[in-house]
């Protein structure tokens, strides 16, 4: 049965411009971008709103399997759609970590049974799973931890890191300080590109710029853009840690000048009790990433064009995700409708994430996603999630 949805009267983001157009989606695909008003089974009135490609979050930790008291694919995906996100790429440091193709398959089955958004699953690396990495199919990247983080996946041996980079299509690397320089050198020697997760400081940016960005894509997170070491307490302890105000300003400049390619949330939820009683690393962020950057757009800190480029287009390009990241006929019907004038505060009691808190609680932000459309279906509207298990595993070029 052909199901169709018409998003009408909105200002649609197409090739760097906002254009008054209507979007017809049929069977999960963008069928037509038009000035006419074709018939459809369902209509969304987007008058006064901005319509952009569905946001992609390339870096989340939904904690499924094994750590689901913090988050799982259902609650994490609900938080995602509330934050305007239609596609996530989940990291492998779960329990057990995703280090084999059998575990990858099992995790995919869990995501398929729970997720309201489209999903991809990063593959993990260890000292002895090179063959598994070489055989892995349908993954956005292989994750390497050159510095310690949640989970026991640290790899300090440089030769092993090089073998993993050589064996994978592309690697996502957690590297800090001098390890950023080492990762750049390893990848350059192998003539490979890699994805540098959550850059944090001016010195690391200098390593990247000194390399001419020849072999590295660079990610930044909202918490490193909006918080500093002066905000440090148990709730914002993370890996890599918050840095100085000087570093924070350098990150914004690098985001504006194109040194930084993506904004990933590094959504890393822990319960309030865990944060109070022990030193666990990470903060939730998939739900607040888009509103924070929309507020920055409204304040002139970044353009809407750079926002869409770093949060929709570049993640699709870097990880070679098929049919996502752009509003074009034939692409997937993943769309986010934004109210650039809506002003409200982040409230812990209004969040969908299972952990139930945010480091940005109390922040008043202008610009919020109000409707999230995944595979041609309205999943989030008027503050409510309407459909479950609508997500699909993404495909890669």
C-alpha positions as CSV (number, residue, x, y, z in Angstrom):
1,X,0.0,0.0,0.0
2,X,1.4,3.4,-1.0
3,X,1.6,5.7,2.0
4,X,2.3,9.4,1.2
5,X,3.1,12.5,3.3
6,X,3.1,16.1,2.1
7,X,5.1,18.6,4.0
8,X,3.8,21.9,2.7
9,X,4.3,25.7,3.1
10,X,7.7,25.4,4.8
11,X,11.0,27.0,3.9
12,X,13.0,24.1,2.7
13,X,16.8,23.9,2.9
14,X,18.1,22.9,-0.6
15,X,21.7,23.4,-1.7
16,X,22.4,26.2,0.8
17,X,19.2,28.1,0.3
18,X,15.8,28.3,2.0
19,X,13.2,27.9,-0.7
20,X,9.4,27.9,-0.4
21,X,8.6,24.4,-1.6
22,X,6.4,21.4,-0.8
23,X,7.8,18.0,-0.2
24,X,5.9,14.8,-1.2
25,X,7.2,11.6,0.4
26,X,5.9,8.2,-0.9
27,X,6.9,4.9,0.6
28,X,9.6,6.4,2.6
29,X,11.3,8.2,-0.3
30,X,11.2,11.9,-1.4
31,X,9.1,11.6,-4.5
32,X,8.7,15.3,-5.4
33,X,9.9,18.7,-4.4
34,X,7.4,21.1,-5.9
35,X,5.5,24.4,-5.8
36,X,2.2,22.5,-6.5
37,X,0.1,20.7,-3.9
38,X,-0.1,17.0,-4.8
39,X,-2.6,14.7,-3.0
40,X,-1.3,12.8,0.0
41,X,-2.6,10.5,2.7
42,X,-1.2,12.9,5.4
43,X,-0.3,16.5,5.4
44,X,2.0,18.6,7.6
45,X,1.6,22.3,7.6
46,X,5.1,23.8,8.0
47,X,4.1,27.4,7.5
48,X,6.6,29.7,9.3
49,X,9.0,26.7,9.8
50,X,12.3,25.6,8.3
51,X,12.6,22.1,6.9
52,X,16.0,20.5,6.8
53,X,17.4,17.1,6.1
54,X,16.9,14.7,9.1
55,X,19.9,15.3,11.4
56,X,22.5,12.5,11.7
57,X,24.3,11.9,15.0
58,X,27.5,10.0,14.1
59,X,28.5,9.4,17.7
60,X,26.1,7.9,20.3
61,X,26.4,5.4,23.1
62,X,22.9,3.8,23.5
63,X,24.3,1.3,26.0
64,X,22.5,-1.7,24.4
65,X,23.3,-4.5,25.1
66,X,24.5,-5.0,28.7
67,X,24.1,-1.5,30.2
68,X,20.5,-0.8,29.6
69,X,19.8,0.6,33.0
70,X,21.4,3.7,31.6
71,X,19.8,3.7,28.1
72,X,18.7,1.4,25.4
73,X,17.8,1.6,21.7
74,X,14.1,2.5,22.5
75,X,14.7,5.3,25.0
76,X,17.8,6.5,23.2
77,X,16.0,6.7,19.9
78,X,13.0,8.5,21.5
79,X,15.6,11.1,22.8
80,X,17.0,11.3,19.3
81,X,13.7,12.1,17.6
82,X,12.9,14.6,20.3
83,X,16.2,16.3,19.3
84,X,15.4,16.2,15.6
85,X,17.6,13.3,14.8
86,X,16.6,10.7,12.3
87,X,19.7,8.6,12.1
88,X,22.3,7.6,14.7
89,X,25.6,5.7,14.6
90,X,26.1,3.8,17.8
91,X,29.5,3.1,19.3
92,X,30.8,-0.4,20.1
93,X,31.8,-0.1,23.8
94,X,28.8,-1.9,25.2
95,X,28.7,-5.1,27.3
96,X,30.0,-7.1,25.7
97,X,31.8,-4.8,23.2
98,X,31.0,-5.3,19.5
99,X,34.3,-7.0,18.6
100,X,32.9,-9.9,16.5
101,X,30.6,-10.2,13.6
102,X,28.3,-12.5,15.6
103,X,28.0,-9.8,18.3
104,X,27.4,-7.2,15.5
105,X,24.5,-9.3,14.2
106,X,23.0,-9.6,17.6
107,X,23.3,-5.9,18.3
108,X,21.6,-5.2,14.9
109,X,18.7,-7.4,15.9
110,X,18.3,-5.5,19.2
111,X,18.3,-2.2,17.4
112,X,15.9,-3.4,14.8
113,X,13.4,-4.5,17.5
114,X,13.6,-1.2,19.4
115,X,14.8,1.8,17.4
116,X,12.5,4.6,16.3
117,X,15.3,6.1,14.2
118,X,17.6,4.7,11.5
119,X,20.8,3.3,12.8
120,X,24.3,2.2,12.0
121,X,26.7,0.3,14.3
122,X,30.4,1.1,14.6
123,X,32.6,-1.9,15.0
124,X,35.0,-2.3,17.8
125,X,38.8,-3.1,17.8
126,X,41.1,-5.0,20.1
127,X,44.6,-6.4,20.2
128,X,43.4,-9.7,18.5
129,X,40.3,-9.1,16.3
130,X,42.0,-8.0,13.0
131,X,40.3,-10.9,11.1
132,X,36.9,-9.9,12.4
133,X,37.5,-6.4,11.3
134,X,38.5,-7.5,7.8
135,X,35.3,-9.5,7.5
136,X,33.0,-6.9,9.0
137,X,30.4,-5.6,6.5
138,X,27.8,-2.9,6.7
139,X,29.5,-0.8,9.4
140,X,30.2,3.0,9.3
141,X,33.7,2.6,10.8
142,X,35.9,0.7,13.2
143,X,36.5,2.4,16.5
144,X,39.9,2.7,18.1
145,X,40.5,3.9,21.6
146,X,44.0,5.3,21.8
147,X,43.1,6.9,25.1
148,X,41.1,5.3,28.0
149,X,37.3,5.7,28.1
150,X,34.2,3.7,29.2
151,X,34.9,0.0,28.6
152,X,38.1,-1.9,28.5
153,X,39.0,-1.2,24.8
154,X,42.2,0.8,25.1
155,X,44.9,0.0,22.5
156,X,48.3,1.6,23.3
157,X,50.5,-0.4,20.9
158,X,51.2,1.7,17.8
159,X,51.7,-1.2,15.4
160,X,48.3,-2.7,16.3
161,X,46.7,0.7,15.7
162,X,48.3,0.8,12.3
163,X,47.2,-2.7,11.4
164,X,43.6,-1.8,12.3
165,X,43.7,1.4,10.3
166,X,45.1,-0.6,7.4
167,X,42.4,-3.3,7.7
168,X,39.3,-1.0,8.0
169,X,37.5,1.1,5.4
170,X,37.6,4.0,7.8
171,X,38.4,4.2,11.5
172,X,36.9,6.5,14.2
173,X,39.6,7.2,16.7
174,X,39.4,8.4,20.3
175,X,42.8,10.2,20.6
176,X,43.8,13.0,22.9
177,X,46.8,15.4,23.1
178,X,49.9,13.8,21.5
179,X,47.9,10.8,20.4
180,X,46.1,13.0,17.9
181,X,49.5,13.7,16.2
182,X,50.3,10.0,16.3
183,X,47.0,9.0,14.8
184,X,47.5,11.5,12.0
185,X,51.0,10.2,11.3
186,X,49.8,6.5,11.3
187,X,47.0,7.2,8.9
188,X,49.2,9.4,6.7
189,X,51.8,6.7,6.4
190,X,49.1,4.2,5.3
191,X,47.5,6.8,2.9
192,X,44.2,6.3,4.8
193,X,41.7,8.8,6.2
194,X,40.2,8.5,9.7
195,X,37.5,10.2,11.8
196,X,38.9,12.0,14.8
197,X,36.3,11.9,17.6
198,X,35.5,14.8,19.9
199,X,38.5,17.2,19.4
200,X,38.8,19.4,22.5
201,X,41.7,21.8,22.4
202,X,43.7,24.3,20.4
203,X,46.9,22.2,20.4
204,X,45.0,19.3,18.8
205,X,43.6,21.7,16.2
206,X,47.1,22.8,15.3
207,X,48.1,19.2,14.7
208,X,45.2,18.9,12.3
209,X,45.9,22.2,10.5
210,X,49.6,21.4,10.3
211,X,48.6,18.3,8.4
212,X,46.4,20.3,6.1
213,X,43.5,18.0,7.0
214,X,44.9,15.7,4.4
215,X,43.9,12.5,6.1
216,X,41.5,13.4,8.9
217,X,37.9,14.3,9.4
218,X,37.3,16.1,12.7
219,X,34.3,16.0,15.1
220,X,33.4,18.3,18.0
221,X,30.8,17.8,20.7
222,X,28.3,20.4,22.1
223,X,29.7,19.9,25.6
224,X,33.1,21.0,24.5
225,X,31.6,23.9,22.6
226,X,29.5,25.2,25.4
227,X,31.2,24.1,28.7
228,X,34.7,24.5,30.1
229,X,36.8,23.1,32.9
230,X,35.3,25.9,35.1
231,X,32.0,24.0,34.9
232,X,33.6,20.8,36.1
233,X,31.7,18.6,38.7
234,X,30.8,15.0,38.9
235,X,28.0,15.4,36.4
236,X,30.3,16.7,33.6
237,X,33.3,14.4,34.2
238,X,34.0,13.0,30.7
239,X,36.7,11.6,28.4
240,X,38.2,13.7,26.9
241,X,37.7,16.2,29.8
242,X,36.5,19.8,29.4
243,X,39.2,22.3,28.6
244,X,39.9,26.0,28.9
245,X,37.9,29.0,27.7
246,X,40.7,29.6,25.2
247,X,40.3,26.1,23.8
248,X,36.5,26.5,23.6
249,X,36.9,29.6,21.5
250,X,39.4,27.9,19.3
251,X,36.8,25.1,18.7
252,X,34.2,27.6,17.6
253,X,36.6,29.3,15.2
254,X,37.6,25.9,13.7
255,X,33.9,25.0,13.3
256,X,33.3,28.2,11.4
257,X,36.4,28.0,9.2
258,X,35.8,24.4,8.1
259,X,38.6,22.7,10.1
260,X,35.9,20.8,12.0
261,X,33.6,18.6,9.8
262,X,30.9,17.3,12.1
263,X,29.1,17.9,15.4
264,X,28.5,14.6,17.2
265,X,26.7,14.4,20.6
266,X,28.9,11.7,22.1
267,X,25.6,10.9,23.9
268,X,27.0,8.9,26.9
269,X,24.3,8.5,29.6
270,X,24.8,7.4,33.1
271,X,22.3,7.4,35.9
272,X,22.2,10.2,38.4
273,X,23.1,7.7,41.2
274,X,26.2,6.6,39.2
275,X,27.3,10.2,38.6
276,X,26.9,11.0,42.3
277,X,28.6,7.9,43.8
278,X,31.4,7.2,41.4
279,X,33.6,8.6,38.6
280,X,31.9,7.6,35.4
281,X,32.6,9.4,32.2
282,X,30.3,11.1,29.8
283,X,27.0,13.1,29.5
284,X,23.8,12.6,27.6
285,X,23.4,14.9,24.5
286,X,21.5,13.4,21.6
287,X,18.4,15.3,22.7
288,X,20.0,18.7,23.2
289,X,22.6,18.8,20.4
290,X,20.3,20.4,17.7
291,X,18.6,23.0,20.0
292,X,22.0,24.1,21.3
293,X,23.3,24.7,17.8
294,X,20.1,26.3,16.6
295,X,20.4,28.7,19.4
296,X,23.9,29.5,18.2
297,X,22.6,30.0,14.7
298,X,20.1,32.5,16.1
299,X,22.9,34.3,17.9
300,X,25.1,34.5,14.8
301,X,27.8,32.2,16.1
302,X,27.4,29.8,13.2
303,X,25.4,29.9,10.0
304,X,22.4,27.6,9.2
305,X,24.4,26.4,6.2
306,X,27.3,25.3,8.4
307,X,24.9,23.6,10.8
308,X,23.3,21.6,8.0
309,X,26.7,20.8,6.5
310,X,28.2,19.5,9.8
311,X,25.1,17.8,11.2
312,X,23.4,16.4,8.0
313,X,25.5,16.4,4.9
314,X,29.1,15.6,6.2
315,X,28.2,12.6,8.3
316,X,26.5,11.1,5.3
317,X,29.4,11.8,3.1
318,X,32.2,10.8,5.5
319,X,30.6,7.4,6.4
320,X,29.2,6.9,2.9
321,X,25.6,6.5,4.1
322,X,23.2,6.0,1.2
323,X,20.3,8.3,0.5
324,X,20.6,10.5,3.6
325,X,21.9,14.0,4.6
326,X,20.2,15.9,1.7
327,X,16.7,16.9,0.6
328,X,16.6,15.6,-2.9
329,X,14.2,13.6,-5.0
330,X,15.0,9.9,-4.5
331,X,16.6,10.4,-1.1
332,X,15.1,8.9,2.1
333,X,12.1,10.7,3.6
334,X,14.0,11.8,6.7
335,X,13.1,15.4,7.5
336,X,13.2,17.7,10.5
337,X,10.9,20.7,10.9
338,X,12.3,23.5,12.9
339,X,10.7,26.4,14.7
340,X,13.5,29.0,14.7
341,X,11.5,31.3,17.0
342,X,10.5,28.8,19.6
343,X,12.2,29.6,22.9
344,X,12.2,27.3,25.9
345,X,14.4,25.9,28.6
346,X,16.0,22.5,28.8
347,X,14.3,20.7,31.6
348,X,15.3,17.3,33.1
349,X,11.7,16.4,33.7
350,X,11.0,16.9,30.0
351,X,13.7,14.6,28.6
352,X,13.1,11.3,26.9
353,X,16.6,9.8,27.7
354,X,16.3,7.1,30.3
355,X,19.0,8.7,32.5
356,X,16.7,11.7,33.0
357,X,19.2,14.5,33.2
358,X,21.2,16.9,31.1
359,X,24.3,19.1,31.8
360,X,22.4,21.8,30.0
361,X,19.4,21.7,32.4
362,X,18.1,25.3,32.7
363,X,19.6,26.6,29.5
364,X,17.1,28.8,27.6
365,X,17.5,28.1,23.9
366,X,15.8,29.7,20.9
367,X,15.2,27.3,17.9
368,X,13.8,23.8,18.4
369,X,12.9,20.8,16.3
370,X,9.1,20.4,16.4
371,X,8.4,17.6,14.0
372,X,10.7,14.7,13.1
373,X,9.9,12.5,10.1
374,X,11.7,9.1,9.7
375,X,11.3,7.1,6.6
376,X,8.3,9.2,5.6
377,X,6.5,8.8,8.9
378,X,5.9,11.4,11.6
379,X,7.6,10.0,14.6
380,X,7.8,13.1,16.9
381,X,5.4,16.1,17.0
382,X,4.0,18.4,19.7
383,X,6.4,17.0,22.2
384,X,5.3,13.4,21.8
385,X,6.7,10.3,20.2
386,X,4.0,8.7,18.0
387,X,5.6,5.6,16.5
388,X,8.1,3.0,17.8
389,X,10.4,0.6,16.0
390,X,10.3,2.7,12.8
391,X,14.1,2.7,12.3
392,X,16.0,0.7,9.8
393,X,19.7,-0.3,9.5
394,X,21.4,2.2,7.1
395,X,23.1,1.1,3.9
396,X,26.5,2.3,2.7
397,X,27.9,3.1,-0.6
